[in-house]
Amino acid sequence: MLTQSLLNKEEKLAVIGLGYVGLPIALAFARKISVIGFDINAQRIELMKQGIDPSDELEKKDFDGCDIVFTNNLEILKQAKFFIVAVPTPVNEYNVPDLTAVLKASETVGKVIKKGDYVVYESTVYPGCTEEDCLPIIEKLSGLKNITDFKSGYSPERINPGDKQHTLEKIIKVVSGCDAESLNIVAEVYSIVVSAGVHKASSIKVAEAAKIIENTQRDLNIGLMNELSIIFNKMNINTYEVLEAAGTKWNFLKFFPGLVGGHCIGVDPYYLTYKAAHLGYDSKIITAGRAINDGMAKYVAEIVLKHLLEFSENIRHAKVLIMGATFKENVTDIRNSKVADVINALKSYYIQVEVTDSFADSNELQHEYGFSLTKEITNNYDAVIVTVPHKPYLDLNDAYFASITKNTAIVVDLKGIYRNKIASRKYWSL
């Protein structure tokens, strides 16, 4: 039995792609079995060999006691019997799925897979992608046939960056396989590390679809909150106060307005609408939610602009401080950060924008978005936009914002963390 062979360390498991998703999976398995951690980025490999997580999510102690070899060498990768693919699946600038990484990873698997091996994909894709796009590449390069010569499956990742509570081991794992035998084996292998248990999906497509709708549902609910925020703002009603009141009902779902970025919620729905369009269906509700959420950065910038036009003598001399550049609180991840869209919208009106962040790397921001972090916060801002509620920002008070702004400044608090705390400056939240 494959599972027992892995536990006896007679066989090895490999994880391909060691980012936010892949590295935690690799280390979790490496505490129980022998693992090969594969990544094409040699610099990242060297850091991980030293017990350093390039994504800055895991601590050095998380590497302790792990039976793992980090490599970018295909010859070493060939030693594995069970392959897990966990590479990024973003969208391009036109919001079209970019499958480059997952297809390249499939080529890698195709070069090393042997008869009797297993390959399981964790990357988020549209239903059908694993069987229609990825496995044919493996078959072509290996000369082996899926089901007959090797087995395949899909088990969607549920890693939540910055969340120390909902970890891999504590979240029910959805698993699927190309046939009944593979379904059972994949379930058994993941059960080695997932104490919460597994859910066996009836097919690979069902598992792929389950992952897509998890984030699509959240996207739509946040989109509704954002639209309500726009409406309530016209009524001079605070959205968070409305949500507090409505939230007293037992079945009210507690979602909140905000910028929707990152590599999951702001991306996954486009995979579903892309596939739907190829099948001749034009999605209405999903695309509407996406349009609202993608438009929130411009909406926030326009709120600030209106204030500046009223209180600034020359808009070109106006200074705005943005606090928070990552896609969510308390993480270093800047991928698909909608804060960049707020900055670009403000700069399009020739407004001076400075950015600070307790977690983001200035060089990464410069490389990815063309702006860096300010070295010193001054005392003459016309507006402050708190975009991300990082932990160091939570205890800031009215006196702090008064000390860094002009008397006529506005404090824009997207997540409502300073509600009823700002008195000396104009206050606005979603």
C-alpha positions as CSV (number, residue, x, y, z in Angstrom):
1,M,0.0,0.0,0.0
2,L,1.4,3.4,-1.1
3,T,0.4,5.2,2.1
4,Q,2.3,2.7,4.3
5,S,5.3,2.8,2.0
6,L,5.4,6.6,2.5
7,L,5.1,6.2,6.3
8,N,7.9,3.7,6.3
9,K,9.9,6.2,4.2
10,E,10.4,3.6,1.5
11,E,8.8,6.0,-1.0
12,K,9.0,9.8,-1.2
13,L,6.4,12.6,-1.7
14,A,7.2,15.7,-3.7
15,V,5.7,19.1,-3.6
16,I,6.2,21.2,-6.8
17,G,6.0,25.0,-6.1
18,L,7.0,26.2,-2.6
19,G,5.2,29.4,-2.2
20,Y,2.4,30.3,0.3
21,V,0.6,27.1,-0.5
22,G,3.3,24.6,-1.3
23,L,5.8,25.2,1.5
24,P,3.3,24.6,4.4
25,I,2.1,21.4,2.7
26,A,5.7,20.2,2.2
27,L,6.7,20.8,5.8
28,A,3.5,19.3,7.2
29,F,4.2,16.1,5.3
30,A,7.9,16.2,6.1
31,R,7.2,15.9,9.8
32,K,5.7,12.4,9.0
33,I,7.3,11.2,5.8
34,S,10.2,11.8,3.5
35,V,9.6,14.8,1.2
36,I,11.2,16.5,-1.8
37,G,10.5,20.2,-2.0
38,F,10.9,21.4,-5.6
39,D,10.9,24.9,-6.9
40,I,12.4,26.4,-10.1
41,N,13.7,29.5,-8.1
42,A,17.2,28.7,-7.0
43,Q,17.4,31.7,-4.7
44,R,14.2,30.6,-2.8
45,I,15.6,27.1,-2.6
46,E,18.8,28.4,-0.9
47,L,16.8,30.4,1.6
48,M,14.6,27.4,2.5
49,K,17.7,25.2,3.0
50,Q,18.6,27.7,5.7
51,G,15.2,27.4,7.3
52,I,13.9,30.7,5.9
53,D,10.5,31.1,4.4
54,P,10.8,33.5,1.4
55,S,7.1,34.3,1.8
56,D,7.7,35.3,5.5
57,E,4.7,33.2,6.7
58,L,6.6,30.5,8.6
59,E,9.1,30.7,11.3
60,K,12.5,29.0,11.5
61,K,11.2,26.5,14.1
62,D,8.6,25.3,11.5
63,F,11.5,23.7,9.6
64,D,12.7,21.8,12.6
65,G,12.3,18.0,12.6
66,C,11.4,17.9,8.9
67,D,12.6,15.2,6.6
68,I,12.8,17.3,3.5
69,V,15.2,18.0,0.6
70,F,14.9,21.4,-1.1
71,T,15.9,21.2,-4.8
72,N,15.5,22.5,-8.3
73,N,17.1,19.3,-9.7
74,L,14.9,17.1,-11.8
75,E,17.1,14.0,-11.1
76,I,16.3,14.3,-7.4
77,L,12.6,15.0,-8.2
78,K,12.5,11.6,-10.0
79,Q,12.8,9.8,-6.7
80,A,9.3,10.7,-5.7
81,K,6.3,8.4,-6.0
82,F,3.5,11.0,-5.2
83,F,3.6,14.4,-6.7
84,I,1.7,17.5,-5.5
85,V,1.5,20.5,-7.7
86,A,1.0,23.8,-5.8
87,V,2.0,26.6,-8.2
88,P,0.3,30.0,-8.7
89,T,-2.6,30.4,-11.1
90,P,-3.2,34.2,-11.5
91,V,-5.0,36.2,-14.2
92,N,-3.3,38.5,-16.7
93,E,-3.9,42.3,-17.1
94,Y,-7.2,41.5,-19.0
95,N,-8.4,39.2,-16.2
96,V,-7.9,36.1,-18.3
97,P,-6.6,33.0,-16.5
98,D,-2.8,32.7,-16.8
99,L,-2.0,29.0,-16.7
100,T,1.6,29.4,-17.5
101,A,2.9,28.1,-14.1
102,V,0.6,25.1,-13.8
103,L,1.3,24.0,-17.4
104,K,5.0,24.4,-16.9
105,A,4.7,22.3,-13.7
106,S,2.8,19.7,-15.7
107,E,5.8,19.6,-18.1
108,T,8.1,19.1,-15.1
109,V,5.9,16.2,-13.9
110,G,5.9,14.7,-17.4
111,K,9.7,14.5,-17.4
112,V,9.9,12.7,-14.1
113,I,6.8,10.6,-13.6
114,K,7.0,6.8,-13.6
115,K,4.6,4.0,-14.1
116,G,2.5,3.6,-10.9
117,D,3.1,7.2,-9.7
118,Y,0.5,9.6,-8.5
119,V,0.1,13.3,-9.3
120,V,-2.3,15.6,-7.5
121,Y,-3.0,19.2,-8.3
122,E,-3.8,21.8,-5.6
123,S,-3.6,25.0,-7.8
124,T,-6.9,26.8,-8.2
125,V,-8.2,26.2,-11.8
126,Y,-11.5,26.2,-13.6
127,P,-13.5,22.9,-13.7
128,G,-12.0,20.6,-16.3
129,C,-8.5,22.2,-16.4
130,T,-6.7,19.3,-14.6
131,E,-8.0,16.6,-17.0
132,E,-8.3,18.7,-20.2
133,D,-5.2,20.9,-20.0
134,C,-2.7,19.5,-17.5
135,L,-2.8,15.7,-17.7
136,P,-2.5,15.6,-21.5
137,I,0.9,17.4,-21.1
138,I,2.1,14.8,-18.7
139,E,0.9,11.9,-21.0
140,K,2.6,13.4,-24.0
141,L,6.0,14.0,-22.3
142,S,6.1,10.8,-20.3
143,G,4.5,8.4,-22.8
144,L,2.3,7.1,-20.0
145,K,-1.5,7.1,-19.8
146,N,-3.5,8.5,-17.0
147,I,-5.5,5.9,-15.1
148,T,-3.8,3.0,-16.9
149,D,-0.1,3.9,-16.1
150,F,-0.3,6.6,-13.5
151,K,-3.0,8.0,-11.3
152,S,-4.2,11.6,-10.8
153,G,-6.3,13.7,-8.5
154,Y,-7.2,17.2,-7.4
155,S,-7.3,18.5,-3.9
156,P,-7.9,22.3,-3.7
157,E,-5.6,24.3,-1.4
158,R,-7.3,26.2,1.5
159,I,-4.3,28.1,2.8
160,N,-5.2,31.5,4.3
161,P,-2.1,33.7,4.5
162,G,-1.7,35.3,8.0
163,D,-4.2,32.9,9.6
164,K,-2.5,30.9,12.3
165,Q,-5.7,29.2,13.4
166,H,-7.1,27.7,10.1
167,T,-4.0,25.8,9.2
168,L,-3.6,22.8,6.8
169,E,-4.0,20.2,9.5
170,K,-7.2,21.8,11.0
171,I,-9.2,22.3,7.8
172,I,-11.2,19.5,6.1
173,K,-9.4,18.5,2.9
174,V,-11.5,18.0,-0.2
175,V,-9.9,15.2,-2.3
176,S,-10.7,13.6,-5.7
177,G,-9.2,11.1,-8.0
178,C,-9.3,9.8,-11.6
179,D,-10.9,6.6,-10.4
180,A,-12.1,4.8,-7.2
181,E,-8.7,3.5,-6.4
182,S,-6.9,6.8,-6.7
183,L,-9.6,8.6,-4.7
184,N,-9.0,6.3,-1.8
185,I,-5.2,6.5,-2.0
186,V,-5.3,10.3,-2.3
187,A,-7.6,10.5,0.7
188,E,-5.3,8.2,2.7
189,V,-2.2,10.2,1.8
190,Y,-3.7,13.5,2.9
191,S,-5.0,11.9,6.1
192,I,-1.4,11.5,7.1
193,V,-1.3,15.2,7.9
194,V,-4.9,16.5,8.0
195,S,-6.4,15.7,11.4
196,A,-9.7,17.4,10.5
197,G,-10.5,14.7,8.0
198,V,-11.1,14.6,4.3
199,H,-14.2,15.0,2.0
200,K,-14.2,12.7,-1.0
201,A,-15.6,14.5,-4.0
202,S,-17.2,12.4,-6.7
203,S,-14.9,13.7,-9.4
204,I,-12.0,15.9,-10.2
205,K,-14.3,18.5,-11.8
206,V,-16.5,18.6,-8.7
207,A,-13.4,19.3,-6.5
208,E,-12.2,22.0,-8.9
209,A,-15.6,23.6,-8.9
210,A,-15.8,23.5,-5.1
211,K,-12.7,25.5,-4.8
212,I,-13.8,28.1,-7.3
213,I,-17.2,28.8,-5.7
214,E,-15.7,29.1,-2.2
215,N,-14.0,32.4,-3.2
216,T,-16.7,33.4,-5.7
217,Q,-19.2,33.3,-2.9
218,R,-17.1,35.5,-0.7
219,D,-16.4,37.9,-3.6
220,L,-20.1,38.3,-4.3
221,N,-21.0,38.9,-0.6
222,I,-18.2,41.5,-0.3
223,G,-19.4,43.1,-3.6
224,L,-22.9,43.4,-2.1
225,M,-21.4,45.1,1.0
226,N,-19.4,47.5,-1.2
227,E,-22.5,48.4,-3.2
228,L,-24.5,49.0,0.1
229,S,-21.6,51.2,1.3
230,I,-21.9,53.4,-1.8
231,I,-25.7,53.6,-1.3
232,F,-25.5,54.3,2.4
233,N,-22.8,56.9,1.9
234,K,-25.3,58.9,-0.2
235,M,-27.7,58.6,2.7
236,N,-25.1,59.7,5.3
237,I,-25.5,56.4,7.1
238,N,-22.4,54.6,8.4
239,T,-22.3,51.1,6.8
240,Y,-20.6,49.5,9.8
241,E,-23.3,50.7,12.1
242,V,-25.9,49.2,9.8
243,L,-24.0,45.9,9.7
244,E,-23.8,45.8,13.5
245,A,-27.5,46.2,13.8
246,A,-28.3,43.7,11.0
247,G,-25.8,41.3,12.5
248,T,-27.9,40.8,15.6
249,K,-30.1,38.5,13.6
250,W,-29.0,34.9,13.9
251,N,-28.9,34.1,10.2
252,F,-27.3,37.4,8.9
253,L,-24.0,36.7,7.2
254,K,-21.3,39.0,8.5
255,F,-19.4,40.3,5.5
256,F,-17.8,43.8,5.3
257,P,-16.9,46.3,2.5
258,G,-13.4,46.8,1.4
259,L,-10.8,46.5,-1.3
260,V,-10.8,43.0,-2.7
261,G,-7.3,42.0,-3.8
262,G,-5.0,39.1,-3.2
263,H,-4.5,35.9,-5.2
264,C,-7.8,34.2,-4.3
265,I,-11.0,36.2,-3.9
266,G,-10.1,38.8,-6.5
267,V,-8.9,36.2,-9.0
268,D,-10.8,32.9,-8.8
269,P,-14.2,34.2,-10.0
270,Y,-12.5,35.1,-13.3
271,Y,-11.6,31.4,-13.8
272,L,-15.2,30.5,-13.5
273,T,-16.6,33.2,-15.8
274,Y,-13.8,32.4,-18.4
275,K,-14.9,28.7,-18.5
276,A,-18.6,29.7,-18.6
277,A,-17.9,32.0,-21.6
278,H,-16.2,29.1,-23.4
279,L,-19.3,27.1,-22.8
280,G,-21.5,29.8,-24.3
281,Y,-22.8,31.3,-21.0
282,D,-22.4,34.9,-20.2
283,S,-22.2,35.2,-16.4
284,K,-24.3,38.0,-14.9
285,I,-24.2,38.0,-11.1
286,I,-20.5,37.0,-10.8
287,T,-19.3,39.6,-13.3
288,A,-21.4,42.3,-11.6
289,G,-19.8,41.5,-8.3
290,R,-16.4,41.6,-9.9
291,A,-17.1,45.0,-11.5
292,I,-18.2,46.5,-8.2
293,N,-15.2,45.2,-6.3
294,D,-12.7,46.2,-9.0
295,G,-14.2,49.7,-9.0
296,M,-13.8,50.3,-5.3
297,A,-10.3,51.7,-5.6
298,K,-11.4,54.4,-7.9
299,Y,-14.4,55.1,-5.7
300,V,-12.2,55.7,-2.7
301,A,-9.8,57.9,-4.7
302,E,-12.8,60.0,-5.8
303,I,-14.0,60.5,-2.2
304,V,-10.5,61.8,-1.3
305,L,-10.4,63.9,-4.5
306,K,-13.7,65.7,-3.7
307,H,-12.4,66.6,-0.2
308,L,-9.1,67.9,-1.6
309,L,-10.9,70.0,-4.2
310,E,-12.9,71.6,-1.4
311,F,-10.1,72.3,1.0
312,S,-6.8,72.4,-0.9
313,E,-5.7,75.6,-2.7
314,N,-3.8,73.7,-5.3
315,I,-4.5,70.0,-5.9
316,R,-1.0,69.5,-7.2
317,H,0.4,70.5,-3.8
318,A,-1.9,68.2,-1.9
319,K,-0.3,65.3,0.0
320,V,-1.9,62.0,0.8
321,L,-0.6,59.3,3.1
322,I,-1.7,55.7,2.5
323,M,-1.3,53.3,5.4
324,G,-1.1,49.7,4.2
325,A,0.0,48.3,0.8
326,T,-0.4,44.6,1.3
327,F,-3.5,42.9,0.0
328,K,-4.7,42.1,3.6
329,E,-3.8,42.8,7.2
330,N,-0.7,41.4,8.9
331,V,0.8,39.7,5.9
332,T,3.7,40.6,3.6
333,D,1.9,39.5,0.5
334,I,1.5,42.3,-2.1
335,R,0.1,40.2,-5.0
336,N,-2.9,41.8,-6.7
337,S,-3.0,44.5,-4.0
338,K,-5.8,46.9,-4.9
339,V,-4.0,49.6,-2.8
340,A,-1.9,50.1,-5.9
341,D,-5.1,51.0,-7.8
342,V,-5.9,53.7,-5.2
343,I,-2.5,55.1,-5.6
344,N,-2.6,55.2,-9.4
345,A,-6.0,56.8,-9.3
346,L,-4.8,59.6,-7.0
347,K,-1.6,60.1,-9.0
348,S,-3.7,60.5,-12.2
349,Y,-4.9,63.8,-10.7
350,Y,-1.3,64.8,-9.9
351,I,-1.8,64.3,-6.2
352,Q,1.4,63.6,-4.2
353,V,1.1,60.2,-2.6
354,E,3.2,58.6,0.1
355,V,2.9,55.1,1.3
356,T,3.7,53.4,4.6
357,D,3.3,49.7,5.6
358,S,4.4,47.7,8.6
359,F,4.8,44.5,6.7
360,A,5.5,45.2,3.0
361,D,8.9,45.2,1.4
362,S,9.7,48.5,-0.3
363,N,11.8,47.0,-3.0
364,E,9.1,44.5,-3.9
365,L,6.5,47.3,-4.2
366,Q,8.9,49.3,-6.4
367,H,9.4,46.2,-8.7
368,E,5.8,45.2,-8.8
369,Y,3.9,48.5,-8.8
370,G,6.4,51.3,-9.4
371,F,6.2,52.9,-5.9
372,S,8.2,52.5,-2.7
373,L,7.5,53.2,0.9
374,T,8.2,56.6,2.4
375,K,11.1,56.8,4.7
376,E,9.6,59.4,7.0
377,I,6.0,60.3,7.9
378,T,5.6,64.1,8.0
379,N,3.0,66.4,9.7
380,N,1.3,68.1,6.8
381,Y,-0.9,65.6,5.0
382,D,-4.2,66.7,3.5
383,A,-5.6,63.2,3.7
384,V,-4.7,59.8,5.3
385,I,-6.2,56.6,3.9
386,V,-5.9,53.6,6.2
387,T,-6.4,50.8,3.7
388,V,-5.2,47.7,5.7
389,P,-5.9,47.3,9.4
390,H,-2.4,46.0,10.3
391,K,-2.0,45.2,14.0
392,P,0.4,48.2,14.6
393,Y,-2.4,50.6,13.4
394,L,-5.1,49.4,15.7
395,D,-4.1,51.5,18.7
396,L,-3.6,54.7,16.8
397,N,-5.8,57.5,18.0
398,D,-7.2,61.0,17.2
399,A,-4.1,62.7,18.6
400,Y,-1.9,60.7,16.2
401,F,-3.8,61.6,13.1
402,A,-4.0,65.2,14.2
403,S,-0.2,65.2,14.6
404,I,0.5,64.1,11.0
405,T,-2.3,66.1,9.1
406,K,-3.4,69.6,8.4
407,N,-6.5,70.9,10.3
408,T,-8.6,70.5,7.2
409,A,-7.5,66.9,6.5
410,I,-9.7,63.9,6.1
411,V,-9.1,60.4,7.6
412,V,-10.4,57.7,5.3
413,D,-10.8,54.5,7.3
414,L,-11.7,51.7,4.9
415,K,-12.2,49.0,7.5
416,G,-13.9,51.2,10.1
417,I,-11.3,50.5,12.8
418,Y,-11.3,54.2,14.1
419,R,-15.1,54.6,14.1
420,N,-16.2,57.1,16.8
421,K,-12.5,57.7,17.7
422,I,-11.6,60.5,15.3
423,A,-12.9,63.9,16.3
424,S,-10.4,66.6,15.3
425,R,-10.4,65.7,11.6
426,K,-13.1,64.9,9.1
427,Y,-13.7,61.1,9.2
428,W,-15.0,58.8,6.5
429,S,-15.3,55.0,6.2
430,L,-16.8,52.6,3.7
